[in-house]
Amino acid sequence: MDTIYAPPQDPLKIIHMDHEILVVDKPAGLLSVPGKGEHLADCLIARIKAVFPEVLLIHRLDRDTSGVMIFALTPHAQRHIGLQFEKRQTKKTYVAWVQGHIAEKTGTVDLPLIVDWPNRPRQMVDHENGKQAITDWRVVRYTEDQTRVRLMPKTGRSHQLRVHMLALGHPIMGDPFYATGVARVAPRLMLHAEQLRLRHPDGGAGLSFTAKCPF
């Protein structure tokens, strides 16, 4: 794993903003929250706080994943949307390129996950001690040696999509933790949070936010 942290310096891409929430398109390579140490202080929430000091964290995306991320601008919004995530009332859709051809067109991975302590932050399947993790997937198209898939996680475990695709035998291209050989050869982790659907904390109206896939 490359330990040099050189996050992109793209300007903030705001998808939506109102009196309760802020939705942004996170670039790949930028931490959602600060890591340990001054060299990992630059992150998405720090950049947002420079403009919106009241911003509050609700959820995270992995450093190498791009796409839709929602932040709260009030404690009420943080609680309200946090509960939606906790109760699995949000709907998340990701796009990924994986190695090889997935034979079936759709399916579900239901494999419990736990942190692989000696190799953290890697996660692993553990049927005895792991926490439930479920991912629906659907093939979009094939190239000569890859499959483009849509991934719809039902749970929100760390590295869930990455480990579940690996368990299918089709690691996500460019994954520095789980891909090996030719699958590691990609300009970035080919995983993008394309869409997030939830209810607005003020009134409960259904909302859908989309960030165009950059690959």
N, C-alpha and C positions, 0 to 999 in steps of 0.2 A: 504493500500500500504506500503510495506516494505521500510523504508527510509534509511536503512543502505546500503551505496554504497561500494561494495567490488568487483571491476571489475576483470575479469580474467587476468592473467599475461602471456597469450600466446604470443609467438613471432609473429611479423608481418607476415601475409600470403599474399605474393604478387602474384597476378594472372597474371599481365601484367605490363610492364613498357616500355615507349619509351621517345622520346625527348619532348612530349607534355602532356602525361597522365600517371597516376599511378592508377592501379586497384587492390583493396585488398579485402580479405574475412574478414569482420568484425565479431568478436566473439559476441555472446549474452552476455549482461550484461555490455557492455562497451559503454559509451556515445560517440556519433559522435563528438560533440563539447563540450567545457567546460560548466558546469552548474554554478549556482550562488554560490559562496563560495569556499574557498580553498579545502574543502573536495570533491568537484566535478571537480577539475582541471584536473585530469587524464582522458584522452579521446583519441579517435583514432587519431584525427588530431594532437594533441600534440605529441603523440608517433611517428607519421610520420615525423613531423617537426624536431624531434631530429636527423633524418637520412637525410631527404630531406627538408632543411630549406625553399625552394622556394614554397612548396606545397600550393595550394589554394583550398578552399572549393567550391563544386558545388551543392551538395545535401546532405541530411541526411537520416539516418535510425534511428528508435527509439532505445533507449538503449537496450531493451530486444530482438530486432530483429537481426538476424545474416545475413550474406551474402554479395553479390556483392555491392561494393561502389567504385565510380570513383572519383578521384581527379585530378585537373589540375596542371601542372608543369610550365605553362606560363599563363599570363593574356589573351592571345589570346584563348587558350584552354578553360579557364574558361568562357569567353564570348560565344564562339561558342557552347559549350555543354550546358551551361546554357540556351541558346536560344532554343536548341533542347528540353530540359525539359519543358520550358515555352510554346512552341508551340505543345507540346504532340507528338513530333516526335520520342521519345525514346519508346522502348517496354520493359516493366518490367514483369517478371514472378516470382511469389512467391509460396512456398509450405507451407501448413498449415495442422494441425490436428484440427478438430472442434468437439464439443460435439454433439452426436446423429447422426442419419442417415438423410442426405439430400435426399429427395425423388426423385427429378429431377436429371438428369445427368449433365445438363449445365444450365446456366442462366446468367442474368445480374441484378445487383443492381444499381438503379439510384435514389439515395437519397441525397439531399443537406445537407451539414454539417456546423456546427458552433461550436465555443468553448463554453463549458458549464461553464460559468464564475465562479459561486460559487464553482464548483468542478474541476477547471482546474488542470492539462492539459486534463481532459476528454473532449471529443467532443460529440455532439448529433445531431440528425436529426432535421432540422428546415426548413419547406417548404417555409416559408415567407422570412427569412433572411439568410438562409444558402447558401454556395457556391456550385456550381454543383460538384457532385462527382459520378463517374461511375466505377463500377468494374464488369468485366466478370469473371465467375468462371466455373470450370469443375471438376466433381468428378473423382478421380483417383482410389480409392478403399475404402472398408468398413472394419472395425473391428466390434467386438460385439456391441460396444456402441459409436464409433467415425467414422468420415469420413475424409479421406485424400483428400484434394482439391488442385488444382492449381488455383491461383488467378492472374488475368491480369488487373491491374488498368489502366484505361484510363486517370485518373486525379491523382494528387499527394497531396491530402489533408492529414493533420495530423490525424493519427489514422484511416485513411479511411477503411482499410481492417478489422480492429478490430471492428469498429462500423457497417460496412456493414454485417459482418458475424453475429454479435449480432442481427441486424435487421431481418435477416433470421430466427432467433431463434436457431442459432448454433454458440455460442461464441467460439473463438479460445482457445484451451486448455492452461491452465497456464497463462491466461491473468490477471494480477493483478488489472487492472482497470475495466474490463467489464465482466469477468467470475465470476460465483458464485457457491457455493456448490462443487460438484464433479468436475466440469469443471476447478476449480482452482488448482486441485491436478495434477500437472505435474512438471517435473524437471526444466522447463523453459517455457517461452512463445513459443509455438510451431508454430513459424512463421519464415520463412527463405527466403531471397531474392535470388532466385536460378539463375536467368539469367537477363542480361541487354544487350539490343541491341541498337546501335546508330551509328552515322557516325563519323569517325575520323576527328578531327579539321584541320589536315593537309592533304588535298586532298579529303576528303569526303567519303573514302572507308567505306563500311558497316562492322561493328565489332560486335561480340557476345562474351560476357564473362559469364562464368558459375562458380558457387561455389557449390560443392557437398553438398547436404542437410545432416546435422549431425544427423537427427532423422528420 
